Amino acid sequence: YPSLCIRTLSTYSGPTITNRRELAQAAVKISLSHAKAAAKKLAAVRETVGKKREKAAVVDCVEMIGDSVDELSRTLGALKHLRVSGGSVNEFRWQMSNAQTWASAALTDDDTCLDGFQGIDGEIKSEVKEWMTKVARVTSNALYMINQLDDKRGKPHVVLRGYDELRHDLARTFGIQ
């Protein structure tokens, strides 16, 4: 989701992004922020749902998004401790594998949340689908950024100096103009 990625990362208000590892961390932080916001909305909706089948789907979704938040937190922790220099290739691969696995699991949880709504129609389903689709898309983008680190062995050789350079690097990464 290149447009969403560029839009969310270019409005990122965290520390200045100076390399690809920080870019991947920012993407995960954005995903984590969206997941936490969706978790709050789902918890509030859970209390208002009256229909048994909808309530069960929302309860499952609350559990799935909670798992997703945990996995994204683990992903961020792995990226923060990623040894891009001075460590062995095997150590780097192990850390990358963990980050990729947890981000992928979070994405699966986001998608699985919606499975419980099959055969259910209505406003609740529409709202949950909108929230979870956004979370899944930013998580997918975060996983893409993590995978780019693996291709580059996480080397922070690309130094980004401001918004225009960030947009340009993201466009180049995604192969768009």
Accessible surface in RSA format (square Angstrom, percent):
REM  Atomic radii and reference values for relative SASA: ProtOr
REM  Chains: A
REM  Algorithm: Lee & Richards
REM  Probe-radius: 1.40
REM  Slices: 20
REM RES _ NUM      All-atoms   Total-Side   Main-Chain    Non-polar    All polar
REM                ABS   REL    ABS   REL    ABS   REL    ABS   REL    ABS   REL
RES TYR A   1   115.85  54.1  91.47  52.0  24.37  63.4  54.97  41.3  60.88  75.0
RES PRO A   2    46.91  34.2  46.91  42.8   0.00   0.0  46.91  38.7   0.00   0.0
RES SER A   3    79.35  67.1  71.45  95.4   7.91  18.2  37.44  79.7  41.91  58.7
RES LEU A   4    14.57   8.1  12.82   9.2   1.75   4.4  12.82   9.0   1.75   4.7
RES CYS A   5     1.29   1.0   1.28   1.4   0.01   0.0   0.01   0.0   1.28   1.4
RES ILE A   6    16.43   9.4  16.43  12.2   0.00   0.0  16.43  11.8   0.00   0.0
RES ARG A   7   135.49  56.9 130.96  66.8   4.53  10.8  68.70  93.9  66.79  40.5
RES THR A   8    22.18  15.8  17.31  17.6   4.87  11.6  15.50  20.8   6.68  10.1
RES LEU A   9     3.05   1.7   1.49   1.1   1.56   3.9   1.49   1.0   1.56   4.2
RES SER A  10    23.52  19.9   4.92   6.6  18.60  42.8   0.07   0.2  23.45  32.9
RES THR A  11   103.42  73.6  76.85  77.9  26.57  63.3  68.44  91.9  34.98  52.9
RES TYR A  12    49.93  23.3  22.37  12.7  27.55  71.7  24.02  18.1  25.91  31.9
RES SER A  13   114.08  96.4  76.94 102.7  37.14  85.5  48.20 102.6  65.88  92.3
RES GLY A  14    33.36  41.1   0.00   N/A  33.36  41.1  17.46  47.9  15.90  35.6
RES PRO A  15    97.75  71.2  81.48  74.3  16.27  59.1  94.11  77.7   3.64  22.6
RES THR A  16   103.92  73.9  82.42  83.6  21.49  51.2  53.82  72.3  50.09  75.7
RES ILE A  17    16.75   9.5   9.74   7.3   7.01  16.9   9.82   7.1   6.93  18.8
RES THR A  18    50.29  35.8  49.99  50.7   0.30   0.7  40.32  54.2   9.97  15.1
RES ASN A  19    16.92  11.7  16.92  16.4   0.00   0.0   0.74   1.8  16.18  15.6
RES ARG A  20    22.76   9.6  20.87  10.6   1.89   4.5   3.53   4.8  19.23  11.7
RES ARG A  21    54.32  22.8  54.32  27.7   0.00   0.0   0.07   0.1  54.25  32.9
RES GLU A  22    53.77  30.9  51.12  38.7   2.65   6.3  17.97  34.8  35.80  29.2
RES LEU A  23     1.71   1.0   1.71   1.2   0.00   0.0   1.71   1.2   0.00   0.0
RES ALA A  24     0.11   0.1   0.00   0.0   0.11   0.2   0.00   0.0   0.11   0.3
RES GLN A  25    23.70  13.3  23.70  17.3   0.00   0.0   1.70   3.6  22.00  16.7
RES ALA A  26     1.53   1.4   0.81   1.3   0.72   1.6   1.07   1.5   0.46   1.2
RES ALA A  27     4.82   4.4   2.57   4.0   2.25   5.1   4.22   5.9   0.59   1.6
RES VAL A  28     0.00   0.0   0.00   0.0   0.00   0.0   0.00   0.0   0.00   0.0
RES LYS A  29    60.87  29.7  55.62  34.1   5.25  12.5  31.33  28.2  29.54  31.5
RES ILE A  30    20.84  11.9  18.44  13.7   2.40   5.8  20.80  15.0   0.04   0.1
RES SER A  31     0.00   0.0   0.00   0.0   0.00   0.0   0.00   0.0   0.00   0.0
RES LEU A  32    17.41   9.7  17.41  12.5   0.00   0.0  17.41  12.2   0.00   0.0
RES SER A  33    69.70  58.9  60.86  81.2   8.84  20.4  28.82  61.4  40.87  57.3
RES HIS A  34    49.40  27.0  46.32  32.2   3.08   7.9  26.20  27.0  23.20  27.0
RES ALA A  35     0.00   0.0   0.00   0.0   0.00   0.0   0.00   0.0   0.00   0.0
RES LYS A  36   103.80  50.6 101.69  62.4   2.11   5.0  55.04  49.5  48.76  51.9
RES ALA A  37    44.24  40.7  38.05  58.7   6.19  14.1  42.97  60.5   1.27   3.4
RES ALA A  38     3.17   2.9   1.72   2.6   1.45   3.3   2.69   3.8   0.48   1.3
RES ALA A  39    25.37  23.3  22.77  35.1   2.60   5.9  23.40  33.0   1.97   5.2
RES LYS A  40   159.74  77.9 149.62  91.8  10.12  24.1  97.04  87.3  62.70  66.8
RES LYS A  41    94.02  45.9  88.75  54.5   5.27  12.5  54.26  48.8  39.76  42.4
RES LEU A  42     0.00   0.0   0.00   0.0   0.00   0.0   0.00   0.0   0.00   0.0
RES ALA A  43    33.42  30.7  31.74  49.0   1.69   3.8  32.03  45.1   1.40   3.7
RES ALA A  44    63.29  58.2  50.80  78.4  12.48  28.4  60.25  84.9   3.04   8.0
RES VAL A  45    18.16  11.9  16.95  15.3   1.21   2.9  18.16  15.8   0.00   0.0
RES ARG A  46    71.45  30.0  71.45  36.4   0.00   0.0  12.35  16.9  59.10  35.8
RES GLU A  47   123.62  71.0  95.44  72.2  28.18  67.1  45.76  88.5  77.86  63.6
RES THR A  48   105.75  75.2  73.19  74.2  32.55  77.6  71.70  96.3  34.05  51.5
RES VAL A  49    11.85   7.8   0.00   0.0  11.85  28.5   3.42   3.0   8.42  22.8
RES GLY A  50    74.62  92.0   0.00   N/A  74.62  92.0  39.76 109.1  34.85  78.1
RES LYS A  51   143.52  70.0 136.32  83.6   7.19  17.1  93.81  84.4  49.71  53.0
RES LYS A  52   183.76  89.7 171.68 105.3  12.08  28.8 118.65 106.8  65.11  69.4
RES ARG A  53   140.76  59.1 132.42  67.5   8.34  19.9  67.11  91.7  73.65  44.6
RES GLU A  54    14.99   8.6  14.89  11.3   0.10   0.2   2.19   4.2  12.80  10.4
RES LYS A  55    73.80  36.0  73.80  45.3   0.00   0.0  53.03  47.7  20.77  22.1
RES ALA A  56    54.49  50.1  47.60  73.5   6.89  15.7  53.90  75.9   0.59   1.6
RES ALA A  57     3.55   3.3   0.78   1.2   2.77   6.3   3.05   4.3   0.50   1.3
RES VAL A  58     0.00   0.0   0.00   0.0   0.00   0.0   0.00   0.0   0.00   0.0
RES VAL A  59    64.47  42.4  62.59  56.7   1.88   4.5  62.59  54.4   1.88   5.1
RES ASP A  60    76.64  53.7  75.79  75.4   0.85   2.0  16.07  37.8  60.57  60.4
RES CYS A  61     0.00   0.0   0.00   0.0   0.00   0.0   0.00   0.0   0.00   0.0
RES VAL A  62    30.06  19.8  27.33  24.7   2.73   6.6  27.33  23.7   2.73   7.4
RES GLU A  63   108.03  62.0  98.50  74.5   9.53  22.7  34.45  66.6  73.58  60.1
RES MET A  64    43.49  22.5  43.49  28.8   0.00   0.0  42.77  36.4   0.71   0.9
RES ILE A  65     0.00   0.0   0.00   0.0   0.00   0.0   0.00   0.0   0.00   0.0
RES GLY A  66    30.08  37.1   0.00   N/A  30.08  37.1  28.83  79.1   1.25   2.8
RES ASP A  67    53.75  37.6  52.36  52.1   1.38   3.3   7.37  17.4  46.37  46.2
RES SER A  68     0.00   0.0   0.00   0.0   0.00   0.0   0.00   0.0   0.00   0.0
RES VAL A  69    24.64  16.2  24.64  22.3   0.00   0.0  24.64  21.4   0.00   0.0
RES ASP A  70    87.36  61.2  83.81  83.4   3.55   8.4  21.07  49.6  66.29  66.1
RES GLU A  71    33.20  19.1  33.20  25.1   0.00   0.0   9.71  18.8  23.49  19.2
RES LEU A  72     0.00   0.0   0.00   0.0   0.00   0.0   0.00   0.0   0.00   0.0
RES SER A  73    50.79  42.9  40.97  54.7   9.82  22.6  31.71  67.5  19.08  26.7
RES ARG A  74   139.96  58.8 130.78  66.7   9.18  21.9  32.51  44.4 107.46  65.1
RES THR A  75     0.00   0.0   0.00   0.0   0.00   0.0   0.00   0.0   0.00   0.0
RES LEU A  76    17.37   9.7  17.37  12.4   0.00   0.0  17.37  12.2   0.00   0.0
RES GLY A  77    26.13  32.2   0.00   N/A  26.13  32.2  25.13  69.0   1.01   2.3
RES ALA A  78    16.38  15.1   4.26   6.6  12.12  27.6  14.28  20.1   2.09   5.5
RES LEU A  79     0.11   0.1   0.11   0.1   0.00   0.0   0.11   0.1   0.00   0.0
RES LYS A  80   109.15  53.3  88.66  54.4  20.50  48.8  43.31  39.0  65.85  70.1
RES HIS A  81   133.52  73.0 122.49  85.1  11.03  28.2  91.70  94.5  41.82  48.7
RES LEU A  82     6.19   3.4   0.47   0.3   5.73  14.4   0.47   0.3   5.73  15.4
RES ARG A  83   101.26  42.5  96.29  49.1   4.97  11.8  29.40  40.2  71.85  43.5
RES VAL A  84    17.45  11.5  12.92  11.7   4.53  10.9  12.92  11.2   4.53  12.3
RES SER A  85    84.76  71.6  69.29  92.5  15.47  35.6  42.86  91.3  41.90  58.7
RES GLY A  86    77.71  95.8   0.00   N/A  77.71  95.8  38.97 106.9  38.74  86.8
RES GLY A  87    18.27  22.5   0.00   N/A  18.27  22.5   4.73  13.0  13.54  30.3
RES SER A  88    63.50  53.7  49.23  65.7  14.27  32.9  50.96 108.5  12.54  17.6
RES VAL A  89    83.24  54.8  79.64  72.1   3.60   8.7  79.64  69.2   3.60   9.8
RES ASN A  90   121.60  83.9 115.24 111.4   6.36  15.3  26.96  64.9  94.64  91.5
RES GLU A  91    62.01  35.6  54.64  41.3   7.37  17.6  28.33  54.8  33.69  27.5
RES PHE A  92     0.26   0.1   0.21   0.1   0.06   0.1   0.21   0.1   0.06   0.2
RES ARG A  93   114.82  48.2 111.26  56.7   3.56   8.5  50.87  69.5  63.94  38.8
RES TRP A  94   170.28  68.3 166.11  80.4   4.16   9.8 149.62  79.8  20.66  33.5
RES GLN A  95    29.75  16.6  29.07  21.2   0.68   1.6  13.45  28.6  16.31  12.4
RES MET A  96     1.64   0.9   1.64   1.1   0.00   0.0   1.64   1.4   0.00   0.0
RES SER A  97    51.63  43.6  49.52  66.1   2.11   4.9  20.92  44.6  30.71  43.0
RES ASN A  98    35.84  24.7  35.13  34.0   0.70   1.7   0.79   1.9  35.04  33.9
RES ALA A  99     0.33   0.3   0.33   0.5   0.00   0.0   0.33   0.5   0.00   0.0
RES GLN A 100    42.94  24.0  41.88  30.6   1.06   2.5  16.99  36.2  25.95  19.7
RES THR A 101    81.94  58.3  75.06  76.1   6.87  16.4  60.54  81.3  21.39  32.3
RES TRP A 102    65.44  26.3  65.44  31.7   0.00   0.0  50.62  27.0  14.83  24.1
RES ALA A 103     0.00   0.0   0.00   0.0   0.00   0.0   0.00   0.0   0.00   0.0
RES SER A 104    48.53  41.0  48.05  64.1   0.47   1.1  14.33  30.5  34.19  47.9
RES ALA A 105    33.37  30.7  26.04  40.2   7.33  16.7  32.40  45.6   0.97   2.6
RES ALA A 106     0.00   0.0   0.00   0.0   0.00   0.0   0.00   0.0   0.00   0.0
RES LEU A 107    37.26  20.7  37.26  26.7   0.00   0.0  37.26  26.2   0.00   0.0
RES THR A 108    78.47  55.8  75.54  76.6   2.93   7.0  54.94  73.8  23.53  35.6
RES ASP A 109    18.82  13.2  18.80  18.7   0.01   0.0   0.00   0.0  18.82  18.8
RES ASP A 110     0.54   0.4   0.00   0.0   0.54   1.3   0.00   0.0   0.54   0.5
RES ASP A 111    76.52  53.6  72.76  72.4   3.77   8.9  28.28  66.6  48.25  48.1
RES THR A 112    51.99  37.0  47.48  48.1   4.50  10.7  35.43  47.6  16.55  25.0
RES CYS A 113     2.15   1.6   0.00   0.0   2.15   5.0   1.02   2.6   1.13   1.2
RES LEU A 114    42.71  23.8  37.80  27.0   4.91  12.3  37.80  26.5   4.91  13.2
RES ASP A 115    82.20  57.6  73.16  72.8   9.03  21.4  23.35  55.0  58.85  58.7
RES GLY A 116    32.93  40.6   0.00   N/A  32.93  40.6  23.94  65.7   8.99  20.1
RES PHE A 117     1.02   0.5   0.94   0.6   0.08   0.2   1.02   0.6   0.00   0.0
RES GLN A 118   124.09  69.4 119.67  87.5   4.42  10.5  41.45  88.2  82.64  62.7
RES GLY A 119    72.29  89.1   0.00   N/A  72.29  89.1  38.37 105.3  33.92  76.0
RES ILE A 120    13.45   7.7  10.10   7.5   3.35   8.1  13.45   9.7   0.00   0.0
RES ASP A 121   121.44  85.1 104.53 104.0  16.91  40.0  36.03  84.8  85.41  85.2
RES GLY A 122    40.76  50.3   0.00   N/A  40.76  50.3  32.53  89.3   8.23  18.4
RES GLU A 123   131.86  75.7 117.55  88.9  14.31  34.1  48.77  94.3  83.09  67.8
RES ILE A 124    33.17  18.9  33.17  24.7   0.01   0.0  33.17  23.9   0.00   0.0
RES LYS A 125    55.58  27.1  55.49  34.0   0.09   0.2  29.29  26.4  26.28  28.0
RES SER A 126    70.71  59.7  61.23  81.7   9.48  21.8  35.40  75.4  35.31  49.5
RES GLU A 127    58.61  33.6  57.16  43.2   1.45   3.5  19.89  38.5  38.72  31.6
RES VAL A 128     0.11   0.1   0.11   0.1   0.00   0.0   0.11   0.1   0.00   0.0
RES LYS A 129   115.50  56.3 115.50  70.9   0.00   0.0  58.88  53.0  56.62  60.3
RES GLU A 130   125.44  72.0 114.49  86.6  10.95  26.1  43.67  84.5  81.76  66.8
RES TRP A 131    38.98  15.6  33.59  16.3   5.38  12.6  26.12  13.9  12.86  20.9
RES MET A 132     0.35   0.2   0.00   0.0   0.35   0.8   0.00   0.0   0.35   0.5
RES THR A 133    37.58  26.7  35.25  35.7   2.33   5.6  32.19  43.2   5.39   8.2
RES LYS A 134    84.77  41.4  82.83  50.8   1.93   4.6  38.13  34.3  46.64  49.7
RES VAL A 135     2.26   1.5   2.26   2.0   0.00   0.0   2.26   2.0   0.00   0.0
RES ALA A 136    13.31  12.2  12.60  19.4   0.71   1.6  12.86  18.1   0.45   1.2
RES ARG A 137   101.04  42.4 100.69  51.3   0.35   0.8   7.30  10.0  93.74  56.8
RES VAL A 138     3.73   2.5   2.29   2.1   1.44   3.5   2.49   2.2   1.24   3.4
RES THR A 139     0.00   0.0   0.00   0.0   0.00   0.0   0.00   0.0   0.00   0.0
RES SER A 140    34.87  29.5  31.87  42.5   3.00   6.9   4.10   8.7  30.77  43.1
RES ASN A 141     6.88   4.7   6.64   6.4   0.24   0.6   4.34  10.5   2.54   2.5
RES ALA A 142     0.00   0.0   0.00   0.0   0.00   0.0   0.00   0.0   0.00   0.0
RES LEU A 143    29.00  16.1  29.00  20.7   0.00   0.0  29.00  20.4   0.00   0.0
RES TYR A 144    75.66  35.3  73.06  41.6   2.60   6.8  58.82  44.2  16.84  20.8
RES MET A 145     6.06   3.1   4.02   2.7   2.04   4.9   0.57   0.5   5.49   7.3
RES ILE A 146     0.00   0.0   0.00   0.0   0.00   0.0   0.00   0.0   0.00   0.0
RES ASN A 147    54.80  37.8  54.11  52.3   0.70   1.7  18.38  44.2  36.42  35.2
RES GLN A 148    29.64  16.6  29.64  21.7   0.00   0.0   2.90   6.2  26.74  20.3
RES LEU A 149     0.32   0.2   0.28   0.2   0.04   0.1   0.28   0.2   0.04   0.1
RES ASP A 150    37.45  26.2  31.50  31.4   5.95  14.1   2.29   5.4  35.17  35.1
RES ASP A 151   109.13  76.4  72.19  71.8  36.94  87.4  21.29  50.1  87.84  87.6
RES LYS A 152    79.57  38.8  68.51  42.0  11.06  26.3  32.07  28.9  47.50  50.6
RES ARG A 153    47.32  19.9  47.19  24.1   0.14   0.3  34.55  47.2  12.78   7.7
RES GLY A 154     0.06   0.1   0.00   N/A   0.06   0.1   0.06   0.2   0.00   0.0
RES LYS A 155   104.13  50.8 104.04  63.8   0.09   0.2  50.10  45.1  54.03  57.5
RES PRO A 156    54.26  39.5  45.00  41.0   9.27  33.7  45.18  37.3   9.08  56.5
RES HIS A 157   115.56  63.2  84.67  58.8  30.90  79.0  77.53  79.9  38.03  44.3
RES VAL A 158    24.33  16.0  20.60  18.7   3.73   9.0  24.33  21.1   0.00   0.0
RES VAL A 159    68.54  45.1  58.75  53.2   9.79  23.6  58.75  51.0   9.79  26.5
RES LEU A 160     6.27   3.5   4.36   3.1   1.91   4.8   4.36   3.1   1.91   5.1
RES ARG A 161   176.50  74.1 148.96  75.9  27.54  65.6  65.37  89.3 111.13  67.4
RES GLY A 162    41.05  50.6   0.00   N/A  41.05  50.6  36.18  99.3   4.87  10.9
RES TYR A 163   109.66  51.2  97.06  55.2  12.60  32.8  80.89  60.8  28.77  35.5
RES ASP A 164   112.52  78.8 104.37 103.9   8.15  19.3  38.32  90.2  74.20  74.0
RES GLU A 165    64.53  37.0  61.17  46.3   3.36   8.0  32.10  62.1  32.43  26.5
RES LEU A 166    14.91   8.3  14.91  10.7   0.00   0.0  14.91  10.5   0.00   0.0
RES ARG A 167   107.11  45.0 105.90  54.0   1.20   2.9  14.35  19.6  92.76  56.2
RES HIS A 168   112.76  61.6 107.42  74.7   5.34  13.7  74.92  77.2  37.84  44.0
RES ASP A 169     1.13   0.8   1.13   1.1   0.00   0.0   1.13   2.6   0.00   0.0
RES LEU A 170     0.00   0.0   0.00   0.0   0.00   0.0   0.00   0.0   0.00   0.0
RES ALA A 171    15.03  13.8  15.03  23.2   0.00   0.0  15.03  21.2   0.00   0.0
RES ARG A 172   131.07  55.0 109.66  55.9  21.41  51.0  71.47  97.7  59.60  36.1
RES THR A 173    25.02  17.8   1.67   1.7  23.36  55.7   9.91  13.3  15.11  22.8
RES PHE A 174    36.90  18.5  12.53   7.8  24.37  63.4  16.16   9.8  20.74  59.4
RES GLY A 175    67.09  82.7   0.00   N/A  67.09  82.7  36.80 101.0  30.29  67.8
RES ILE A 176    67.00  38.1  54.16  40.3  12.84  30.9  58.11  41.8   8.89  24.1
RES GLN A 177   213.30 119.3 156.72 114.5  56.58 134.7  89.29 190.1 124.01  94.1
END  Absolute sums over single chains surface
CHAIN  1 A     9180.3       7697.4       1482.9       4894.8       4285.5
END  Absolute sums over all chains
TOTAL          9180.3       7697.4       1482.9       4894.8       4285.5
